[in-house]
Amino acid sequence: MNTPLASLGIVLATVAGMEVFAWAAHRWIMHGWGWGWHRSHHEPAGGWFEKNDLYAAVFAGVAIVLIALGTSGRWPLQWVGAGMTLYGLLYFIVHDGLVHKRWPWRWVPRSGYLKRLYQAHRLHHAVHGREGCVSFGFLWAPAPERLKQRLQQVQRQRQQRRTPGG
């Protein structure tokens, strides 16, 4: 089964799997017990690097280990590591560059998939703090209209909790 087509399939399946993993990690780790590192991503930037970038370093380390194990005879781990690396590259370009403007270009998409992704991530950051956020994916995003409705629902629930007798 060690064929170029199988290897490509593993890389692409890993990229898709990484989006599912990243969504869950963002939702329950980064906005949960891992908030200490992720908080920097939800605050004004104080320099080129932020503490949240440590997550990328950890995932890159895992990918490097998988590639090393795979190239030393443990097929297909190198292709899983390659898929993780490709996902990291896409994240680096789209999330860090397009959405957060950590790159020199200042382009805002006006239509299509990239506009949807851009809007969804901006809505994720519309909430200050880690509670009540929407859209935890990095390369896939629900429709902005659904996210806006969810944000409004969360805001109403918070207001009701703060209002005595509400």
N, C-alpha and C positions, 0 to 999 in steps of 0.2 A: 504493500500500500504506500510505500515511500516513493511517490511519483511527484513531479512538479505540480500537477493539477491538485493532488491531495494536499500538498504543502500550501498551495495558494488558498485552498478551501479552509485549511486550518487557520491561516492568517486572517482571512475575512471573517470566519466564525468567531475568532478571538476578538477582533475589533467590535463586532456586534455584542459579544458577551461582555466586553469591557464597558460598553455604554450601560448595560444593565447593572453591572457591578458598581460603576461609578455613580449611577443614580442612587443605589442603595447606600453606598458609602457616604455620599454627599448628604443624603437625608438623615441617616441614623448615626453615622460616626462624626462627620464634620459639623453637623448641626446638633450633635449630642455630646458624647464624652470627649470628642476630639475638637471641640469648639476653641480650645486654647490656641491651636495652630490656625484654625480657619477664620477666627475673628478678624485677623488682619486683612482678610479679603473683603470684609464688609465694612471696613473703616477707610477713611481717606489714605491714599498711598503716601508713605513716608520715604520713599526711595525706590531704587530699581528692584530690589527683592523684598518680599514680604514673608512672614513666617509660614503662611499657607503654602509657599513653594516647597516646603519640606515634604509635603505629600507627594509631589512630583518626583522628588529625589528618592523617596522610599519605593515608589512604583517603578522607577527606572532601575533601582537596585535589584528588584525582583526580576525584571525583564532581563537584565544582564546575567543573573544567575541562571535563569532558564535557558538563555542562549548558550551559555557556557556548558551547561549540562547536556543540552541537545547536541552540540557540536562534538561532545566527547562520547557520543554513542547512545544517548538516551532520546532517540527520535520519538515523538515529534516536538519535544520541548523547545527546540530552537525556533520553531515556527509559531509556537504560542508566544514566546518572548518577542519574536518579530512583530506579531499582531499587537502586542502590548505597546511596542515601540511605535508602530504606525499610529495607534490610537493616541499616544502621547504627543506625537508630532501634530496630528489633527487638532488636538486640544490646544496645543501651544499656538498654532496659527489662528484658529477660529476663536477660541475663548480668550486667550491672553491678548492676541493681536486685534481681532475684529471687535469683540465686545468690550474689552477693558482698555483698549488703546495703549497697550504696553509696547507697541511697535510704532515706528515713525509715521505710518500712514494713518489718515483720519477719515476713512471711507465709511459711510453708513449705508447699508443696503436699502434700496427703495422698493424691492419686490421679491417675491419668491421665498424659497427655503431659508436663505440667509437672513432675510428681513424677519421672518417668523422666529428664527433662532435668536436673533439679536433682541427682538421685543420680549421674548419669553425670559431671557436672562436679565434684561433690565427690570422686568416685573419681579423677578426673584430678589433683586436688590432694592425693590421699592419699600420693603419692610426693614426697619432698623432692628438689629439683633437677630437672634437665631430662631425665634418663635414666629409662627404664622407665615412663613415663606412658602412660595409656590415654585414649581418648575425646577426640579433638581437634576435634570439631565444636562449633558454638556453638548452633545451633538444631535439630540432629538428633543423636540419641544412640543407640548400641546399647543393648540390654537390660542393666540393671545386673548381672544374674547372669553374663552373658558377660564383662563388664568385671572383675568380681571374680575369675573364673576366670583371666583373662589376668594380672591383678595377682599372683595367687598363683603362676602359672607363672613370671613374671619374678622374683619373690622367690626361688623355688626355684633358678632358674638362677644368680642372684647368689650365693646361699649355696654352691652347688656350686663356683663359681669361687673363692670365698674359702677353701674347705676344701681343705687339701693332699691330693692324691691323689683328689679328688672330681671 
